[in-house]
Amino acid sequence: MIKFILNSLLLLFFFGIVAASKDFDVVMGNKKFKTTNLLSAVYSQQVGDPSEGYHKAKFNLKTNLPSFNPDQSGVESVICKTEANGKRKIAFSLKDKKAAEDVKKWPERIMLLISHKWECFGKRSTQFFKATDRVIDESKLVTTFAIMRCDFPHNLEDYDININWVEGKQTNNNTRRSLEERFGISFPTINISNKIGLNILFDSASDKSSKPDISLINNKNIKLLCANCFTKGEAALALRIRGKIFPPKLKEASITLSGNLLVNLDFSLEAPKEISHEEKASINSPIASIKIGAFNIPGLLELGPEIDLVAAADALADARAALKFGGNFSLPNFSAKASFKGLPNFEQSGFNPIVNAHIPSASAKAFVIITATLKSQLAFGIKILEGRILNKKVGFELVGTLEDSFRLGSCKRKAHLHVKSSLGGNIGFFVNDKDFPILKFPTQSLIDKCL
């Protein structure tokens, strides 16, 4: 049994069922050993499977000192040490004798970017140092610098960060096929993505809400439940921010979200006893908040996605009633881009929702009118260089609004209920506490019939 479990875990790992991290790893470069006044760094989520897509980040810093990032020149090791006299030094390996000759030509003072790939003085974070008094050991191809902390941010002038989604390369999995033929077992195709998951309260096994029957309104006369409310989907992120570090000034700032989303709204209402007068109840309350996991480049960028799900409802009733109603809308291929430098500008596509009504059931003697809203808000807390030059919360919010009325008296048979249901929505953008509308969906009729 233990052997079977171990083999099963190996198979799961082999087929990529282990979820990929959203943290960014350093991408090593192959540039020459030369200093410039432009520090460049490249980071990626890429994992071993070439079929998987991933987010890639490029970071450029303009400096007023000749600068060098050892990662971009393929340095094999970076060693940070404090000597007995308290002086701190950094040593890194050179690729060849040509690199040693290049380092000899460097200016007396340079700036070093040491990434989170290396543990340096007890930290795995991006650190900047001024380096002087270099010593080159040509026999070992090692150069050592005496270093001191940089006068941040005064040695940095401009910054430019660019995050984009890179599509994976589709390959044929011959190994999977041969194992299926050998063991006669059909292995499931698992699509693991580094995209941002938009699933909230969604159980993939049942294709329903993982938290059914959330109470929204509960007083002595009206009880309204979010019987099956959830969102599911995924999205890729693109981010471009350019600016001046000192004094701080944004030159360009935009964020783009592209993907697919389904919002499901199923509600149930009970008015358990005869109401002698018209009763109205309202609610506007968050029902879920999920931190997705930060897109981190320690010390350089923190991009912390968070999804909030907020439900709001108004219910008006004047009779004993038991109702179940709902619908869903999907955006199979949407894209929204917002510039948040000054007043936001927007570009959008794919916001033509496909809507579906769910068959209602009702038992009522008079009438009930319900307006129920589910708002999905995807927020990004953006910090650049530990928040010292940019610290904002931006994001998108998608709202679905379901309106239902159940009335007696307008059907051929007076005892039958006339049901009308419609679904609409809108998308907006926010920066810190300010909201900006992007697009309102046209309200679409779901049901207009007698039950």
Stockholm file with secondary structure:
# STOCKHOLM 1.0

chainA/1-451         MIKFILNSLLLLFFFGIVAASKDFDVVMGNKKFKTTNLLSAVYSQQVGDPSEGYHKAKFNLKTNLPSFNPDQSGVESVICKTEANGKRKIAFSLKDKKAAEDVKKWPERIMLLISHKWECFGKRSTQFFKATDRVIDESKLVTTFAIMRCDFPHNLEDYDININWVEGKQTNNNTRRSLEERFGISFPTINISNKIGLNILFDSASDKSSKPDISLINNKNIKLLCANCFTKGEAALALRIRGKIFPPKLKEASITLSGNLLVNLDFSLEAPKEISHEEKASINSPIASIKIGAFNIPGLLELGPEIDLVAAADALADARAALKFGGNFSLPNFSAKASFKGLPNFEQSGFNPIVNAHIPSASAKAFVIITATLKSQLAFGIKILEGRILNKKVGFELVGTLEDSFRLGSCKRKAHLHVKSSLGGNIGFFVNDKDFPILKFPTQSLIDKCL
#=GR chainA/1-451 SS CHHHHHHHHHHHHHTTCSCCCCSCEECCCCCCSCCEEEEEEEEECCCSCTTSCEEEEEEEEEEEEEEECGGGGTCSCEEEEECTTSCEEEEEECSSHHHHHHHHTSCSSEEEEECTTSCBTTBCSCEEEEEEEEEEETTTTEEEEEEEECCTTTTEEEEEEEEEEECCCCCCCHHHHHHHHHHCCCCCCCCCCCSEECCBSEETTTTEESSCSEEEEESSSCEEEETTCEEEEEEEEEEEEEEETTTTEEEEEEEEEEEEEEEEEEEEEEECSCCSSCEEEEEEEEEEEEECCCEEETTTEEEEEEEEEEEEEEEEECSCEEEEEEEEEEEEEEEEEEECSSSCEEEEECCCCEEEEEEEEEEESSCEEEEEEEEEEEEEEEEETTTTSEEEEEEEEEEEEEEEEEEESSSSSTTSEEEEEEEEEEEEEEETTEEEEEEEEEEEEEEEEEC
#=GC SS_cons         CHHHHHHHHHHHHHTTCSCCCCSCEECCCCCCSCCEEEEEEEEECCCSCTTSCEEEEEEEEEEEEEEECGGGGTCSCEEEEECTTSCEEEEEECSSHHHHHHHHTSCSSEEEEECTTSCBTTBCSCEEEEEEEEEEETTTTEEEEEEEECCTTTTEEEEEEEEEEECCCCCCCHHHHHHHHHHCCCCCCCCCCCSEECCBSEETTTTEESSCSEEEEESSSCEEEETTCEEEEEEEEEEEEEEETTTTEEEEEEEEEEEEEEEEEEEEEEECSCCSSCEEEEEEEEEEEEECCCEEETTTEEEEEEEEEEEEEEEEECSCEEEEEEEEEEEEEEEEEEECSSSCEEEEECCCCEEEEEEEEEEESSCEEEEEEEEEEEEEEEEETTTTSEEEEEEEEEEEEEEEEEEESSSSSTTSEEEEEEEEEEEEEEETTEEEEEEEEEEEEEEEEEC
//
